[in-house]
Amino acid sequence: MQTLNELILDESNIALHPMMGNSFQLNVVGSEILKLLQSGETKEGIIALLHQKYGIAEDDLFIDVSDFIAKLKIYGLVQ
């Protein structure tokens, strides 16, 4: 996840990849997921943490977190 760790996240939830010149607007939860991925958290760990914090059903979180990670793959930010 070298590329993912190169992303810079600002206080406006904009993730910038300086080498690629791309920026991505994230919502609050997307920013939280990104930070957790950068810290090495697994998808299952992220789902558990978000479930505990927001009380969202784990089945719904599985779909949303999986979709977010799939989009990161499309942009070449994770493998």
Secondary structure in CASP SS format (residue, H / E / C, confidence):
PFRMAT SS
TARGET T0000
AUTHOR 0000-0000-0000
METHOD secondary structure of the structure
MODEL  1
M C 1.00
Q H 1.00
T H 1.00
L H 1.00
N H 1.00
E H 1.00
L C 1.00
I E 1.00
L E 1.00
D C 1.00
E C 1.00
S C 1.00
N C 1.00
I E 1.00
A E 1.00
L E 1.00
H E 1.00
P C 1.00
M C 1.00
M C 1.00
G C 1.00
N E 1.00
S E 1.00
F E 1.00
Q E 1.00
L C 1.00
N C 1.00
V H 1.00
V H 1.00
G H 1.00
S H 1.00
E H 1.00
I H 1.00
L H 1.00
K H 1.00
L H 1.00
L H 1.00
Q H 1.00
S C 1.00
G C 1.00
E C 1.00
T C 1.00
K H 1.00
E H 1.00
G H 1.00
I H 1.00
I H 1.00
A H 1.00
L H 1.00
L H 1.00
H H 1.00
Q H 1.00
K H 1.00
Y H 1.00
G C 1.00
I C 1.00
A C 1.00
E H 1.00
D H 1.00
D H 1.00
L H 1.00
F H 1.00
I H 1.00
D H 1.00
V H 1.00
S H 1.00
D H 1.00
F H 1.00
I H 1.00
A H 1.00
K H 1.00
L H 1.00
K H 1.00
I H 1.00
Y C 1.00
G C 1.00
L C 1.00
V C 1.00
Q C 1.00
END
